[in-house]
Amino acid sequence: MIAIEAPALGAYRIEPSESTIEFVTRHFFGLAPVRGTFALREGVVHVADPVEASMVRATVDARSLDTGLAARDGTVRSPQFLDTARHPDITFVANSVDPNQVLRGTLTVRGRTEPLDVRIDEVRVLGDRLRLRACAEVDRYRWGVTAMKGMTGRRLRFTLSLVASRVDGR
C-alpha cells in the first residue's frame, strides 16, 4: 500500500545524515546476495503546483560505497567499475512525477547519463519535514559498467529513505 501525504509547496533540503541509500545485487554467478550502501552528499526536493511538475536533485558520493568487504569495495571503486577517482559523484535529477508516483529522471554514473525511473513508495509529512521512501532498479550495463559479467550482478535494486527539511518557509 502506497502512503502518500501531500507536502506543502516549496523547496526542501535532503538531510544526508538522516537519509540512506541501500542496494542489493548478486554475485558469484547469481548465487549469493550482496548488500551495500552509498552516502548522500546533498539533495533538494521542490514540491510544485501541479505536483507533476515537482523536481528532485541528489548527489551521491560514489567513493562512499560500502558492502562490508574492503577488497570488494576497492574493486568497485576502481576504473574497472565506478572509477571514483575520475567520477566522484553519482547524480540523479528528476523534473516530473507521473500520476503513478514515479519520478521520471536521469542518473549519471561515470559521466554517462541515462533515463531512470524511481518509484515513490511513501511520503510522510512531519511538520516542516518530509520523509520519502522510494525504490529503483539499475541495470549497470546501461551505464557502461560491464566488468566481470556473470561473476557480479548486472542489476542492483536500490531502496532510498530520505528525510528533507523545508528551506523556503512559505
C-alpha positions in Angstrom: 0.0 0.0 0.0 1.4 3.4 -1.0 1.2 6.0 1.7 1.4 9.5 0.1 0.8 12.6 2.1 0.9 15.9 0.2 3.7 18.1 1.5 3.5 21.9 1.4 4.7 23.6 -1.8 8.3 24.8 -1.8 11.9 23.6 -1.5 13.2 21.0 0.9 16.9 20.2 1.5 17.6 16.5 1.8 19.4 15.8 5.1 22.3 13.5 4.3 22.9 12.4 7.9 19.2 11.2 8.2 18.9 9.6 4.7 20.0 6.2 3.5 20.7 4.7 0.1 20.8 0.9 0.2 21.2 -1.6 -2.5 21.2 -5.3 -3.1 22.6 -7.3 -6.0 24.0 -10.8 -6.6 27.5 -12.1 -7.1 29.2 -15.5 -7.7 27.1 -16.3 -10.7 23.9 -15.0 -9.0 24.1 -17.4 -6.1 24.9 -15.0 -3.2 23.3 -11.6 -2.3 25.5 -8.6 -1.8 24.1 -5.7 0.2 25.6 -2.3 0.4 25.1 1.4 0.9 26.1 4.8 -0.5 26.2 8.1 1.3 24.2 11.0 0.0 26.2 14.2 -0.4 23.4 16.7 -1.0 20.0 17.0 -2.5 16.9 19.1 -2.9 13.2 18.3 -3.4 11.0 21.0 -4.9 7.2 20.4 -4.5 5.4 22.3 -7.2 1.8 23.0 -8.2 0.8 20.9 -10.1 2.6 18.2 -8.2 3.5 16.5 -11.6 6.0 19.4 -12.1 7.9 18.7 -8.9 11.6 18.0 -9.1 14.3 16.2 -7.2 18.1 16.5 -7.5 20.5 14.4 -5.5 24.3 13.9 -5.5 25.7 10.6 -4.1 29.3 10.2 -3.1 30.5 7.3 -5.3 33.5 6.8 -3.0 31.2 6.1 -0.1 30.3 2.6 -1.4 30.3 0.2 1.5 29.5 -3.5 1.1 31.3 -4.6 4.3 34.2 -6.1 2.4 37.1 -3.7 1.8 38.6 -5.7 -1.1 35.3 -5.8 -3.0 34.7 -2.1 -2.3 38.1 -1.2 -3.6 37.4 -3.1 -6.8 34.1 -1.5 -7.3 35.6 2.0 -6.8 38.4 1.2 -9.3 38.4 2.2 -13.0 37.1 -1.3 -13.8 33.7 -0.3 -12.3 32.8 3.1 -10.9 36.2 4.9 -11.5 35.5 7.1 -8.4 38.9 8.9 -8.8 37.7 10.4 -12.1 33.9 10.4 -11.3 33.4 11.0 -7.6 29.7 11.9 -8.0 26.7 9.9 -9.0 23.7 12.3 -9.7 20.0 11.8 -10.1 17.8 14.6 -11.5 14.0 14.3 -12.0 11.9 17.1 -13.3 8.5 15.4 -13.2 6.3 12.9 -11.3 3.8 10.9 -13.2 0.3 10.1 -11.8 1.5 6.6 -10.7 4.0 8.2 -8.2 7.1 7.6 -10.4 9.9 10.2 -10.6 11.0 10.4 -14.3 14.6 11.3 -14.3 18.2 10.7 -15.3 21.1 9.1 -13.5 24.7 10.0 -14.2 27.3 7.4 -13.4 30.9 7.6 -14.7 30.0 10.7 -16.7 27.2 8.8 -18.6 23.6 9.9 -18.3 20.7 7.6 -18.9 17.0 7.6 -18.0 15.9 6.2 -14.7 12.5 5.9 -13.1 12.3 5.9 -9.3 9.0 4.6 -7.8 7.8 6.6 -4.7 6.5 4.2 -2.1 5.8 6.6 0.7 5.7 10.3 1.5 5.1 11.3 5.1 4.8 14.9 6.3 6.4 15.7 9.7 5.8 19.4 10.3 8.3 21.2 8.1 10.0 18.0 7.1 9.1 15.1 4.8 10.1 11.5 4.7 10.2 9.9 1.3 10.8 6.2 0.6 11.4 5.1 -3.0 13.0 2.3 -5.0 14.6 1.8 -8.4 16.3 -0.9 -10.3 19.6 -0.1 -12.1 21.0 -2.2 -14.9 24.7 -1.3 -14.6 25.3 -2.3 -18.3 23.3 0.8 -19.4 25.9 3.0 -17.8 28.8 1.1 -19.4 29.7 -0.7 -16.1 30.2 -4.2 -17.6 33.2 -5.7 -15.8 33.1 -9.3 -14.6 30.0 -10.3 -16.5 28.4 -13.4 -14.9 30.5 -13.1 -11.7 28.9 -10.0 -10.4 25.2 -8.8 -10.6 24.0 -6.9 -13.6 21.0 -5.4 -11.8 21.0 -3.5 -8.5 17.8 -2.8 -6.5 18.0 0.4 -4.6 15.9 1.5 -1.6 16.0 5.2 -0.7 14.9 6.5 2.6 15.2 10.3 2.5 14.4 13.0 5.1 14.2 16.6 3.8 13.7 19.9 5.7 11.8 22.8 4.3 14.1 25.7 3.3 11.8 28.4 1.9 9.4 28.8 4.9 6.3 29.7 2.8 
